[in-house]
């Protein structure tokens, strides 16, 4: 089973709120996920990113790959994939 760390959109219309999740590649964007790894709220200034760094490291060690958006959020937060 291939796993990606990606965003799942929640919130109302024009007021997005995202969960950072580990999900199977074949599951839909807002569908079933394996685990919640954090949140991203782009509507506040500055945007808020909360992460469960230990669980993200676990999934990356298991072979999960983050999407480009999640990778940029991790980089902003100071999470380095080298330490995974």
C-alpha distances in whole Angstrom, upper triangle without the diagonal:
4,6,10,13,15,19,19,23,25,29,32,32,34,33,29,27,24,21,19,15,12,10,7,8,9,11,15,16,18,16,14,13,11,14,18,18,22,24,26,29,31,34,36,37,36,32,31,27,26,23,22,22,21,18,17,18,16,12,14,14,11,10,10,12,15,17,20,22,20,21,24,25,23,26,29,28,28,25,24,21,23,24,20
4,7,10,13,16,17,21,23,27,30,31,31,31,27,25,21,19,17,14,10,9,6,6,8,11,14,15,17,16,14,12,12,14,17,17,20,22,23,27,28,31,33,35,33,30,28,25,24,21,21,20,20,17,15,16,15,11,11,13,10,8,7,9,12,13,16,18,17,17,21,21,20,23,25,25,26,22,22,18,20,21,18
4,7,9,13,14,18,20,24,27,28,29,27,24,22,18,16,13,10,7,6,5,6,9,10,13,13,15,14,12,10,9,11,13,13,16,18,20,23,24,28,29,31,30,26,25,21,20,18,17,17,17,13,12,13,12,8,9,11,9,7,5,7,9,11,14,16,14,14,18,18,17,20,22,22,22,19,19,16,19,19,16
4,6,10,12,15,18,22,25,25,26,24,21,19,15,13,10,8,6,6,6,6,10,10,12,11,13,13,12,10,10,11,12,12,14,16,17,20,21,24,26,28,26,23,21,18,18,16,16,15,16,13,11,13,13,9,9,12,11,9,5,5,6,7,11,12,10,11,15,15,14,17,19,19,20,17,17,14,17,18,15
4,7,10,13,16,19,23,24,24,22,18,16,12,10,7,6,4,6,9,9,13,12,13,11,13,13,13,10,10,10,10,8,10,12,13,17,18,21,23,24,23,19,18,14,14,12,12,12,14,11,8,11,11,8,9,12,12,10,6,6,4,6,10,10,7,9,12,11,11,14,16,15,17,14,15,13,16,17,14
4,7,10,13,16,19,20,20,19,15,13,10,8,6,6,6,7,10,10,12,11,11,8,10,12,12,10,11,11,10,9,10,11,11,14,15,18,20,22,21,17,16,13,14,13,14,14,16,14,11,14,15,12,12,16,15,14,10,9,6,6,9,8,6,9,11,11,11,14,16,16,18,15,17,15,19,19,17
4,6,9,13,16,16,16,15,11,10,6,6,5,6,9,9,12,12,14,12,11,7,8,11,12,10,13,12,10,10,9,9,8,11,12,15,17,19,19,15,14,12,13,12,14,16,18,15,13,17,18,15,15,19,19,17,14,12,9,8,10,8,7,11,12,10,12,15,16,16,18,17,18,18,21,22,20
4,7,10,13,14,15,14,10,8,5,5,6,7,10,9,12,13,14,11,9,6,5,8,10,9,12,11,10,11,11,9,10,12,13,15,18,21,20,16,15,14,14,14,16,18,20,17,15,19,19,17,18,21,21,20,16,15,13,12,14,12,11,15,16,14,16,19,19,19,21,20,22,21,25,25,23
4,7,10,10,11,10,7,6,5,7,9,10,13,13,16,16,17,14,11,8,6,10,12,12,15,15,12,14,12,10,10,10,11,13,16,19,19,15,15,14,15,16,18,20,23,20,19,22,23,20,22,25,24,23,20,19,16,14,16,13,13,17,17,15,17,20,20,20,23,22,24,24,28,28,26
4,7,9,11,9,6,5,6,7,11,12,15,15,18,19,19,16,13,11,8,11,13,13,17,15,13,15,13,10,10,10,12,12,15,18,19,16,15,15,15,17,19,21,24,21,20,24,25,22,24,27,26,26,22,22,19,18,19,16,16,20,20,17,20,23,22,21,25,24,26,26,30,30,28
4,7,8,6,5,5,8,10,14,15,19,19,22,23,23,20,17,14,11,15,17,17,20,19,16,17,15,12,11,10,11,11,13,17,18,15,15,16,16,19,21,24,26,24,23,27,28,26,27,31,30,29,26,25,22,21,22,18,18,22,22,19,22,24,23,22,26,26,29,29,33,32,31
4,6,5,6,8,11,14,17,19,22,22,25,25,25,22,19,16,14,17,19,20,23,22,19,21,19,16,15,12,13,12,15,18,20,17,17,19,20,22,24,27,30,28,27,31,31,29,31,34,33,33,29,28,25,23,24,21,21,25,24,22,25,27,25,25,29,29,32,32,36,36,34
4,5,7,10,13,16,19,21,24,23,26,25,25,22,19,16,15,18,21,22,25,24,22,23,21,18,16,14,14,12,16,19,20,18,19,20,22,24,27,29,32,30,29,32,33,31,32,35,35,34,30,29,26,23,24,21,22,25,24,22,26,28,26,27,30,30,33,33,37,37,36
4,6,10,12,16,19,21,24,24,27,26,26,24,20,17,16,20,23,23,27,25,23,23,21,17,15,12,11,10,13,16,18,15,17,19,21,24,27,29,32,30,28,32,33,31,32,35,35,34,30,28,25,23,22,19,20,24,22,21,24,26,24,25,28,29,31,32,36,36,35
4,7,10,14,17,19,23,23,26,26,26,24,20,17,16,19,22,22,25,23,20,21,18,14,12,9,9,7,10,13,15,13,14,16,18,21,23,26,29,27,26,29,31,29,30,33,33,32,29,27,24,22,22,18,19,22,21,19,22,24,22,22,26,26,29,30,34,34,33
4,7,10,13,16,19,19,22,22,23,20,17,14,13,16,19,18,21,20,17,17,15,11,9,7,7,7,11,14,15,12,12,13,15,18,21,23,26,24,22,26,27,25,26,30,29,29,25,23,20,18,18,15,15,19,18,16,19,21,19,20,23,23,26,27,30,31,29
4,7,10,13,16,17,21,21,22,19,17,13,12,15,17,16,19,17,14,14,11,8,6,5,7,8,10,14,14,11,10,11,12,14,17,19,22,21,19,23,24,22,23,27,27,26,23,22,18,17,18,14,14,17,17,14,17,19,18,17,21,21,24,24,28,28,27
4,6,9,13,14,17,18,19,16,14,11,10,13,14,13,16,14,11,11,9,6,5,6,8,10,13,15,15,11,10,10,11,12,14,17,19,17,16,20,21,19,20,23,23,23,19,18,15,14,15,12,11,14,14,12,14,17,16,16,19,18,21,21,25,25,23
4,6,10,11,15,16,18,15,14,11,9,12,12,10,12,10,7,7,6,4,6,9,11,14,15,18,17,13,12,10,9,10,12,14,16,14,13,17,18,16,17,20,20,20,16,16,13,13,15,12,10,14,15,12,13,17,16,15,18,17,20,20,23,23,21
4,7,10,13,14,17,14,14,11,11,13,13,10,11,9,6,5,5,5,7,11,13,16,17,19,18,14,12,9,9,8,10,11,14,11,10,13,14,12,13,17,17,16,13,13,10,10,12,10,8,11,12,10,10,14,14,13,16,14,16,16,20,19,17
4,6,10,12,14,12,12,10,10,10,10,6,7,6,4,5,7,9,11,14,16,19,21,23,22,18,16,13,12,10,10,12,13,10,9,13,13,10,12,15,14,14,11,11,10,11,14,12,10,13,15,13,13,17,17,16,18,16,18,17,20,20,17
4,7,9,12,11,12,11,12,11,10,6,5,5,7,7,10,12,14,18,20,23,24,26,25,21,19,16,15,12,12,13,13,10,8,11,11,8,10,13,11,11,8,9,9,11,14,14,11,13,16,15,14,17,19,18,19,16,18,16,19,19,15
4,6,8,7,9,9,10,9,7,4,5,7,9,10,13,15,16,20,21,24,26,28,27,23,22,19,18,16,15,16,17,13,12,15,14,10,12,15,13,12,9,10,10,11,15,15,13,15,18,17,17,20,22,21,23,20,21,18,22,22,18
4,5,6,9,10,12,10,8,7,7,10,13,14,17,18,20,23,24,27,29,32,30,27,25,22,22,19,19,19,19,16,15,17,15,12,13,16,13,12,9,11,12,13,16,17,15,17,20,20,20,23,25,24,25,22,23,20,23,23,20
4,6,8,9,12,11,11,10,11,13,15,16,18,19,20,23,24,27,30,31,30,27,26,23,23,21,21,21,21,18,16,18,17,14,14,17,14,12,10,10,11,11,14,16,15,16,19,20,20,22,24,24,26,23,23,20,23,24,21
4,7,9,12,10,10,11,12,15,17,19,21,22,22,25,26,29,31,33,33,29,28,25,25,24,23,24,25,21,20,22,21,17,18,20,17,16,13,14,15,14,17,18,18,20,23,23,23,26,28,28,29,26,27,24,27,28,24
4,7,8,6,6,8,10,13,15,17,19,19,20,23,24,26,29,31,31,27,26,24,23,22,22,23,24,20,19,22,20,17,18,21,18,17,14,15,15,14,18,18,17,20,22,22,22,25,27,27,28,26,27,24,28,28,25
4,6,5,7,9,12,14,15,17,18,18,19,21,22,24,27,29,29,25,25,23,23,22,22,24,25,22,20,23,22,19,20,23,21,20,16,16,16,14,17,17,17,19,22,21,22,25,26,26,28,26,27,25,29,29,26
4,6,8,9,12,14,13,15,16,15,15,17,18,20,23,25,25,21,21,19,20,19,20,22,23,20,18,22,21,18,19,22,21,19,16,15,14,12,15,14,14,17,18,18,19,22,23,23,25,23,25,23,27,28,25
4,7,8,12,13,12,14,15,14,15,16,17,19,22,25,25,21,20,19,19,19,20,22,23,20,19,22,22,19,21,24,22,21,18,18,16,15,17,16,15,19,20,19,20,23,24,24,26,24,26,25,29,29,26
4,6,10,12,12,15,16,16,17,19,21,23,25,28,28,24,23,21,21,20,20,23,23,20,19,23,22,19,21,23,21,21,17,18,17,16,19,18,17,21,23,21,22,26,26,26,28,26,28,26,29,30,27
4,7,9,11,14,15,16,18,20,23,24,27,30,29,25,24,21,21,19,19,21,21,18,18,21,19,16,19,21,19,19,16,17,17,17,20,19,18,21,23,22,22,26,27,26,28,25,27,25,28,28,25
4,6,7,10,12,14,16,19,21,23,25,28,27,23,22,19,18,16,15,17,18,14,14,17,16,13,15,18,16,16,13,14,14,15,18,17,15,18,21,19,19,23,24,23,25,22,23,22,25,24,21
4,7,10,13,15,18,21,23,26,27,30,29,25,23,20,18,16,14,16,15,12,12,15,13,10,13,15,13,14,11,14,14,16,19,19,16,18,21,20,19,23,24,23,24,21,22,20,23,23,19
4,6,9,12,15,18,21,24,25,27,26,22,20,17,15,12,11,13,13,9,10,13,11,10,13,15,13,15,12,14,14,16,19,18,15,17,20,18,17,21,22,20,21,19,20,19,22,21,18
4,6,8,12,15,18,20,21,23,22,19,16,13,11,9,9,11,12,9,10,13,13,11,14,16,16,17,14,15,13,15,18,16,13,16,18,15,15,19,19,17,19,17,19,18,22,21,18
4,7,10,14,17,19,20,22,20,17,14,11,9,6,5,8,9,7,6,10,11,10,12,14,14,15,12,13,12,14,16,14,11,13,15,13,12,15,16,14,16,13,16,15,18,17,15
4,7,10,13,16,16,18,17,14,11,7,5,4,6,9,11,9,9,13,14,13,14,17,18,18,15,15,13,14,16,14,11,13,14,11,11,14,14,12,15,13,16,16,20,18,17
4,7,10,12,13,15,14,11,8,6,5,7,9,12,15,13,12,16,17,16,17,21,21,21,18,17,14,15,16,13,11,14,14,10,11,15,14,12,15,15,18,18,22,21,20
4,6,9,10,12,11,7,6,5,7,9,12,14,17,16,14,18,20,18,19,22,23,23,19,18,14,14,14,11,10,13,12,9,11,13,12,11,15,15,18,19,22,22,21
4,6,7,9,9,6,5,7,9,12,15,17,21,20,18,22,23,22,23,26,27,26,23,22,18,17,17,13,13,16,14,11,14,16,14,13,17,18,21,22,26,25,25
4,6,8,8,5,7,8,12,15,18,20,23,22,20,23,26,24,24,28,29,28,24,22,19,17,16,12,13,16,13,11,14,16,13,14,18,19,21,23,26,26,26
4,7,8,6,9,11,14,17,21,23,26,25,24,27,29,27,28,31,32,31,28,26,22,21,20,16,17,19,17,15,18,19,17,17,21,22,25,26,30,30,30
4,6,5,7,11,13,17,20,22,26,25,24,27,29,28,28,32,33,32,29,27,24,23,22,18,18,20,18,15,18,19,16,16,20,21,25,26,30,29,29
3,5,8,11,15,18,22,23,26,27,25,27,30,29,29,33,34,33,30,28,24,23,22,18,19,20,17,15,18,18,15,15,19,21,24,26,29,29,29
4,6,10,13,16,20,20,24,25,23,25,28,27,27,30,32,31,28,26,23,22,20,17,17,18,15,13,15,16,12,12,16,18,21,24,26,26,27
4,7,10,13,17,18,22,22,20,23,25,24,24,28,29,28,25,23,19,19,17,14,14,16,13,10,13,14,11,11,15,16,20,22,25,25,25
4,7,10,14,15,19,19,17,20,23,22,22,25,27,26,23,22,18,18,18,14,13,15,14,10,12,14,11,10,13,15,18,20,23,23,23
4,7,10,12,15,15,14,16,19,18,18,22,23,23,20,19,15,16,15,12,10,12,11,7,9,11,9,7,11,12,15,17,20,19,19
4,7,9,12,12,12,14,17,16,17,20,21,22,19,19,16,17,17,15,12,14,14,10,10,13,11,9,12,11,15,17,20,18,18
4,5,9,9,8,11,13,13,14,16,18,18,16,16,13,15,16,14,11,12,13,10,8,12,12,9,11,9,13,14,17,15,14
4,6,6,6,9,10,11,12,14,16,17,15,16,14,17,18,17,13,14,16,13,11,14,15,12,13,11,13,14,17,15,13
4,5,5,6,9,10,10,12,14,15,14,14,13,16,17,17,13,13,15,12,9,12,13,10,10,8,10,11,13,11,10
4,6,5,6,9,10,11,12,15,14,15,15,18,20,19,16,16,18,16,13,15,17,14,14,11,12,12,14,11,9
4,5,5,6,9,10,11,13,11,13,13,16,19,18,14,15,18,16,13,16,18,15,16,12,14,13,15,13,10
4,5,5,6,9,10,11,9,10,9,13,15,15,11,11,14,12,10,13,15,13,13,10,11,10,12,11,8
4,6,5,6,9,10,9,11,11,15,17,17,13,13,16,15,11,14,16,14,13,9,10,8,10,8,5
4,6,5,6,9,9,11,13,16,19,19,16,15,19,18,15,17,20,17,17,13,13,11,13,11,8
4,5,5,6,5,8,10,13,16,17,13,14,17,16,14,17,19,18,18,14,14,11,14,13,9
4,5,5,5,6,8,12,14,16,12,12,15,15,12,14,18,16,16,12,11,8,10,10,7
4,5,7,10,12,15,18,19,16,15,19,19,15,17,21,19,18,14,13,10,11,10,6
4,6,9,12,16,18,20,17,16,20,20,17,20,23,21,21,17,16,13,14,14,10
4,6,10,13,16,18,15,15,18,19,17,18,22,21,20,17,16,12,13,14,10
4,7,10,13,15,12,12,16,16,14,16,19,19,19,15,15,11,14,15,11
4,7,9,12,10,9,13,14,12,14,17,17,17,14,13,10,13,14,12
4,6,8,6,6,9,10,9,11,14,14,15,12,12,10,13,15,12
4,5,5,6,9,10,10,12,14,15,16,14,15,13,16,18,16
4,6,5,6,9,10,10,12,14,15,14,14,13,16,18,17
4,5,5,6,9,10,11,13,14,14,15,14,18,19,18
4,5,5,6,9,10,11,12,11,12,12,15,16,15
4,5,5,6,9,10,11,9,9,9,12,14,13
4,5,5,6,9,10,10,11,11,14,16,16
4,5,5,6,9,9,11,12,15,16,16
4,5,5,6,5,7,9,12,12,12
4,5,5,6,7,9,11,12,13
4,5,8,10,12,15,15,16
4,6,9,12,14,14,15
4,6,10,11,11,13
4,7,9,8,9
4,5,6,7
4,5,5
4,5
4
